[in-house]
Each structure stands twice: as C-alpha cells, then as structure tokens.
Amino acid sequence: MQFFNIQVASQLSGVASATIRAWEKRYNAVVPERADNKHRLYSEKDIEKLALLFKLTEFGQSIGKIAHLELDELKEVYSSLLHRPYNEKEVVTHHQNKVDYDKILSSFYLALAAYKLDIISHELDKAKSLLSPRELCLNILVPLFREIGIKVAHGEMSIGQEHTLSAIFSFHIGQMIGIHYQKNTLREDLILISTPEGELHEIGILASALLCVHYQMKFIFLGTNMPAASLAEAANALKSKAILLGATKGHELTDQKNLNDYLKELENQLTQKTEIWVGGNLKPYVKTELEKRKFKVFSSLHELDEFLNTF
C-alpha cells in the first residue's frame, strides 16, 4: 500500500492541509499512519475518503454528521444525493479541474477599472455556474472586495467603482437567495441576517447569506440598518433560532449609540431564546466582551463557514 505525506494528500484530495488536521482532531475523520519522524502518512483510501468528505460538504452535508462514516457508507450518501452511481474518478480528480480564481479576479479588476459593467455581470454569471455558493463567497467575493478596498484606500480606484461593484454583486447574490427561498430541503432552524442600525455595508452579510445558501440553512435576509426594536419584533414573531449581525465599524454605530448599546436593547426586547451571532471587523476588546456575554463572534467569513459546517 502506498502512503503520502499531508502536502501530497492535500493536493490529491483537494482538501487544505489545515482542514485535514481539523477533521482529524475534531471528528476522527481519518487516522493516518505515522512515519519515524512522527509526520502523518495517508493511504490511498484515506485520500479518497477526504476527497469524498470534501465533495459532500460542498453539497451542504455537515462534516460533523458524516466524518465518522466509513468510506462505503459515504459512497452511498453520495449516490443518494446525486441519484447516480458513485464514481471515484469523478470525486478524487475533482481538484484537477480547479477554477483559475486568479484569472477570474483579474477579469473583475480590469472590467471595473474600465467601467465595463456588462463584462462584470457576464463574468459573475460564469462564476455562479462554475462554483458552489461557498466557493463564490470565500474564493471570489472575499478576496475581490478586500483588494478593491485596498485599491480605494490607495487612490487606485474610486468609491464609485467600489459601490458599482457592490451593486452588481448584490443583484446577483439576491437572485441566488431568491432561488434558495424556493427550496423545501432547508434545515428547520431559522436565522435572521442583518446589520445593526447605523451599519450600511451590505457585502459582509451578503457573503454570509451565500454561506447559508451553501449549507442549506433556512434564513431571511433583512438587509442593513435594522433598528433593534424592529429586529427583535421580527425574531419574536418568526421564532428564529439566531440573529446574525454584520458589523464593519468596530464599535461605534452612530454618535449616540455603540454596538454594546444596540445589543443590550436587542437582548432586552427578545421574548424567547434567540442566539445572537456577530461577525465582522470588531476591535479585540469588543470581541472579548461579547464572548464573555456568550455571543458567538466571527472575526472572518472563514470562521463563520467552519461554524455553519458543523451547526
């Protein structure tokens, strides 16, 4: 039997090395052999299982619920989801057909610089057809807007260009959310997605919505700038499991109100047990305080992605 180190196992399975380690530690997904120097060694069967687990999570399966299954059981889950016989080549060679993300991102930068809005929309349509919602979120939307933000700060692009790109992405993601609402295979727990009053940036919560689409979460996208009383009213009426708030300002929402004030008001008006999740650019001391109050805090969309995968 042939064995491979974690770097090769990652390349062959399409699963990042850090993810492989996390799946081992948390879920005992695979149990690699150890070389004399204690380095991990993965068999071909381990690699096939990792690739299959990765593929199934792309289809919205929770890694926490499938990691313990044997390879044959995972193949049955795969066949059931796709309504066709399991094909090892289709799964294990998935990584060989990876999309050129750098090329897609470069196309967006060039089109935006020239205000070629039809090209941006066309490229986004192509990306939507090639990528899962999760891939679109983490590999396109996140790096794209991070780079655009840097270019705006350095004067290489204008705020108008940034807002134009946001509007186009909002339209396309809105279409995906609309299609998601029509599905009846969603998980039962309802999540409300919004930003606090005074927070007007939408891209972060749109990205969060994409992750919820990917993981088949049942959610309602309420948009930005929600007063605490209105958000609590909706949560109470809909009996939501959680409220996911996007925060970009760090702490101060308006001249009169900060994030802590807003959250206290929201908590006081909730009449049932609704979890409050906060994600975004929070100052370290704010994050610490929120975690002490038992809020779930996500410093990045990657952290939210990992949480939803096991929710």
N, C-alpha and C positions, 0 to 999 in steps of 0.2 A: 504493500500500500504506500502511495506517495503522500508526503506531508509538505506543507508550505508555511512560511512564516506569516506574521499578521499583515505585513505590507502586501505580499502577493495574494493572500486570502482576500484582502480588501479589494484589490484590483480585479480578481476573478469573480468575486461575488457582487461587486458594485456597492458594498456597504463600507462606510467610512470606518477607519480603524477605531476611532473613539466610540462609535456606535457599537461596534463588535464587543469592545471591552464592557460597555454599559450593559448590553444584553446578557453577557456572561455573568456579570456581577449581580444584576438585579433579578434576572429571570432564569439563569442557568440554561440559556438557550442552547449553547454548545459547551462541551467540556474538552478543550484542546489538550493534546499531549504536551509534555514539557521537554525541551532539549536539556543537555547537560548544564547549559548556562541559564536555565530556568525560563528561556524565551518560549512563547507559545508556538505550537506546531498544529496546523489544521489539516485534517484529512479531506479528501475529495467529497466525502459525504457531508462533513461539516460545512464546506463551502457551498454545496448545493442547498443545504438547509438554510444557511444565511441568505443566499440569493432568493430563496422561496419566501422566507420571512419578510424580506425587504419588499418583494413584489406584492405580497398580501397586505402589508401596511399601506402601500400605495393605493390599494383598493379600499382602504378605510378600516381594515381589521386592526384591532387593538393588540399591540405587541404583548401586553400583559396577559392577554387571554389566549394567545396562540403559541407563545415561545416554548411552553412545556410540551407541546405535541411532538410526537415522533414524525419522522420525515414522511412516512406513508400516510399518516393522518393529515399532514399539511397538504399533501398532494390531493387528497380527497376534498379538502376545503377549497383548494384552487380550482379543481374541476367543477365543483358545485357552483362557485361564483361565476366562472366563465362559461359554464354549460358546454364544455368540451373536454376531451381527454387531456390529461397532464402531458406536457411536452417539456422535457428537461432542457433541450436546446433553446427553447423559447424563453426560459427563465434565466438560466445560467449565463447565456450570452447577451442578456439584456444590456449589460454595461458596455458592450462593444458598440452599441448603437446610440451612445450618448449624444445628446444635442450639444452643439457648439454654443455654449452660453455666451462666451466672449464675442462671438460673431453677432449674435442677436443683440447684445448690449451695444456693440459698436454701431449697429444699424440704427438703433434708437437715438444714440448721441448725434450721429450725422444728420438724421432726419430732423431732429429737434433743432439743431443749430441752424438749419435752413428753413425752419418752419414748414416742413413737408408733412403736414398733418395726415394726409391720405396714406403716406408711407408708414407713419407710426401706427395708424389703425390697421393697416394691412399686416405689418409685422406682428402686431399684437394678436390679430386673428390667427396667424400661423402658429404663434407660440401657444395659444389656447388649444389648438388642435393637436399639438405635439406633446404637451406637458400636462401632468396632473396639476390640480389646483395647488397642491403643496409645492411642487417644483416651480410653478409660476410665481408663487409667493416668495420662497426662500432664495431661488436662483436667478430670478429676473427682477421682481418688484423691489426687494430689499436692497440689493447692490446698486440697482439703477437709481433709485431716489437718494441713496446715500451719496453716490457720486455726483448727482445733479446738485444736491445740497452743497457739496464742497465747491463745485464749479460756480455756483451762485455766490458763495461767500468770497471767492477769489475774483469775482467780477468777470468770469469767463462765460457765464450765462446769466440771463436776467430772471427776475422773479416772475415776469410774464411768461417766460418759457417754462419755468417750473410749474406754474399754475395751469398752463395749457396742457402739459403732460399729465398732470393730476386729473384734469377734467376728462381726458380721453380714457385714462385707466379707470376712473370712476364709472364711466359709461359701460365699459366692457365688463368690469367686475360686477356691476349691477345686473347685467344680463345673466351672468353666471349664478348670482344669488337668486334671481327670479326663477331660473330653471331648477335650482336646488329646492326652492319652496314647493315645487310641484311634485316632488318625490314623496313616496309614502313609506320609505325604508329608513327613516331617520330614527336616531335614538330618542328616547322619551323625554329626557331632561331638557328643559328649555333654558337657553341662555339669551340674555338681552345684551346687545353690543352698542356702546355709545361712547361719548366723551362728556366730561363734566361741563357745566355752564362756564363759558369763557374759553373753552378749548375748541378751536375751529379747524384744526388739522384733521383731515379725514383719511389720509393714506394709511396710517397705522391701523385703524380699526377696519379698513377695507382689507388690508392684508390679514388681519385676524379672522375676518369673515371667510376669506379664502381657505384658511386652515380648517375652519369649522365645516366648510363645504367638503373638503377632502375627507375629514373624519366622520362625515355623515351626522354631524351634530344638528340638533334642532335649535334654531336660533332666529331671532328677529333683529334686523339691523335698523337701529333707531336714528342713525346719523349723529351729527355733532351737537354740542352746545345744549345739553339737556339739563334743565333745572332739576335739582334734587327731588323736589316735591313731585314733579311730573314723572320722573324715572321711578320713584317709589310707588306711585299710583299704578303705573304700568306693571311693575313687578308683582305688586299685590293682586291685581286683577287677573294676571296671567299665571300666577303661582310659579314664577320662574325659579329654576334651581340656582342660577347665578347671574350676576351682572358683571360684564367685562367692560372696564373703562380704560380708554386710551388717554394717557397723559404725556404731553410733549414739553410743557413749560417747566417741569421740575417740581414746582410747589405753588407759586403764586398764580392764581387763576384770573383774578381781577384786582383792582385797587382795594376792594372791600373784602374779598374772600380768598382764602387759600385752599389747597386741596384737603387739608385736615378739617377745616370748617365744613366743606362740602360733604365729606364722607360722614362726619358726625350727623349732619342734617339728614343725609340719606338713610343712615342706620336708624335714626330716631323715628322715621316715618315708615319703615318696613314693618309690616304686621305679621310676617311669617319668617321662617328661617331661610333666608336667601343669602348665599355666599357672595362676597364682593371680591372680584379679581381686578387688579390694577396692573397695567403694563405701560412701559414707556421710559422716557428719559427722566428718571427720578434721582434726586440728589441722594447720596449714600445715607445720610442721617434720616431722610424721609422714608426710604425703603426700610431701614431698621425699625423705625417707629411703627410702620404699617404692619410689618411682620410680627412685632410684639402684640399687636391688636388682632392677630390671627387672620389678617388679609393674605390672600395669595398674591404675590408680587412677581411680575415677569420683567426682567431687565432687557429682554430681547425677544424677538419673534421665534427664535430657535428654542428658547426656554418654554414659550407657550406651546410650540409644536411638540416638544417632548412631553409636556403635561397632557395635552389633548390625546396623544397617542396611547396614554395609559389611563385616561379618565374613565 
